[in-house]
Amino acid sequence: MIKIRKATENDLQQTLDIYNEIIANSTAIFQYEPQTLEMRKAWFAEKQEKNFPVFIAEEDDIILGFSTFGQFRNWQAYQFSVENSVYVKADCRGKGIGKLLLPPLIDTAKQMSLHTIIAGIVADNDASVALHKQFGFVETAHFKEVGYKFNRWLDLKFMQLMLV
């Protein structure tokens, strides 16, 4: 049975493995180089410092995916806007893990009295677009050829969920 829980520092290696696999094999993350465990520890410490959640989908002590959000932009006026991320292990995609990881983010954002959640999604990631639509996100922007990975230009969609 899959359970959703808050992440701990003990989860960082498995979340790092998922993240680095996505960097290496997909366009979902607009990065080229894998992260280190030290980078992941710093990332997690910042999440904790800012009271931003990290949720884990786990089954039999194996992390199947994780979700989080962070500040949308660093300027003060954006303090009520966050950007979410949902990452699922390669062999678990298409099995509904994202549907389990997105609701606790939305609930937490509401509890924190945030105003909106924004998702930046590579435009041809139909599964992620459909997932976000299921939870009420609507497309608010489509940027042409803003990323370049695997020898091709990538479009980026912004989808947004208003919370209040």
C-alpha positions in Angstrom: 0.0 0.0 0.0 1.3 3.4 -1.0 1.5 6.0 1.8 2.1 9.7 1.6 4.1 11.3 4.3 6.4 14.2 5.0 10.0 13.8 4.0 12.9 13.4 6.4 16.6 13.7 5.8 16.7 9.9 5.5 14.8 10.2 2.2 17.2 12.5 0.5 19.3 9.8 -1.3 16.2 8.2 -2.9 14.7 11.5 -3.9 18.1 12.5 -5.3 18.2 9.3 -7.4 14.7 10.1 -8.8 15.6 13.7 -9.5 18.9 12.8 -11.2 17.2 10.1 -13.4 14.8 12.8 -14.6 17.6 15.2 -15.3 19.4 12.5 -17.3 16.5 11.1 -19.3 13.7 13.7 -19.6 12.9 17.3 -20.3 10.9 17.7 -17.1 13.8 19.4 -15.4 15.7 22.1 -17.4 19.1 21.1 -16.0 21.9 19.2 -17.6 24.1 18.2 -14.6 23.1 15.8 -11.9 22.9 17.0 -8.3 25.0 15.8 -5.4 23.8 14.6 -2.0 25.2 17.8 -0.5 23.1 19.9 -2.9 20.0 17.9 -2.0 20.7 18.4 1.7 21.0 22.1 1.2 17.8 22.1 -0.8 16.0 20.2 2.0 17.4 22.5 4.7 16.1 25.5 2.8 12.6 23.9 2.4 12.5 23.3 6.2 13.8 26.8 6.9 11.0 28.4 4.8 8.3 25.9 6.0 7.8 24.5 2.5 6.6 20.9 2.4 8.2 17.9 0.8 5.9 14.9 0.5 7.0 11.4 -0.1 5.0 8.6 -1.8 6.4 5.3 -0.3 5.7 1.7 -0.6 7.7 -1.0 1.3 10.4 1.5 2.2 10.9 2.4 -1.4 10.2 6.0 -2.4 8.1 6.1 -5.6 7.9 9.9 -5.9 7.9 13.2 -4.1 6.3 16.6 -4.3 7.1 20.0 -3.0 6.6 23.7 -3.6 8.8 26.8 -3.2 8.7 30.5 -3.7 7.6 31.4 -7.2 9.9 34.3 -7.5 12.3 35.8 -4.8 10.9 39.3 -4.6 8.7 40.2 -1.6 5.5 40.9 -3.5 5.5 37.2 -4.6 5.3 35.9 -1.0 1.8 34.4 -1.5 2.7 32.6 -4.7 4.4 29.3 -4.9 5.6 27.0 -7.7 5.0 23.2 -7.3 7.0 20.2 -8.5 5.9 16.6 -8.6 8.5 13.9 -9.5 7.8 10.2 -9.9 10.3 7.3 -10.2 10.7 6.1 -13.8 9.2 2.7 -13.4 6.2 4.1 -11.4 5.0 6.8 -13.9 1.5 6.4 -15.2 0.4 4.6 -12.0 -1.4 7.4 -10.3 1.4 8.4 -7.9 1.2 12.1 -9.0 -2.5 12.0 -8.1 -1.5 11.1 -4.5 1.3 13.7 -4.3 -0.5 16.8 -5.5 -3.4 17.1 -3.0 -1.3 17.4 0.1 0.6 20.3 -1.6 -2.7 22.1 -2.3 -4.0 21.5 1.2 -0.8 22.8 2.7 -0.8 25.9 0.5 -4.3 26.6 1.7 -3.3 26.1 5.3 -0.5 28.5 4.8 -2.9 31.1 3.4 -1.1 31.2 0.1 -2.9 32.8 -2.8 -1.9 30.7 -5.8 0.2 27.7 -7.0 2.0 27.8 -10.3 3.3 24.8 -12.2 6.0 25.2 -14.9 5.6 22.2 -17.2 7.4 21.4 -20.4 4.7 21.9 -23.0 4.8 18.3 -24.5 4.5 16.6 -21.1 0.8 15.7 -21.6 0.7 13.5 -18.5 1.7 16.4 -16.2 -0.6 18.9 -17.9 -3.5 16.4 -17.5 -2.6 15.8 -13.9 -2.7 19.5 -13.0 -5.9 20.0 -15.0 -7.5 17.3 -12.9 -6.9 19.4 -9.8 -8.2 22.7 -11.2 -5.0 24.2 -12.7 -5.6 26.2 -15.9 -3.0 27.2 -18.5 -2.1 30.8 -18.1 1.0 31.1 -20.3 2.9 29.2 -23.1 6.4 30.3 -23.7 8.0 29.3 -27.0 11.5 27.7 -27.1 12.7 28.9 -23.7 14.7 25.8 -22.9 17.2 23.8 -24.9 17.9 20.1 -24.0 18.7 17.0 -25.9 19.4 19.0 -29.1 16.0 20.6 -29.3 14.1 23.7 -28.2 11.5 23.3 -25.5 8.3 25.2 -24.9 7.2 25.8 -21.3 3.6 26.1 -20.0 2.6 27.8 -16.8 -0.5 26.4 -15.2 -2.1 28.1 -12.2 -4.4 27.2 -9.4 -6.1 30.0 -7.5 -6.5 29.1 -3.8 -8.7 32.0 -2.6 
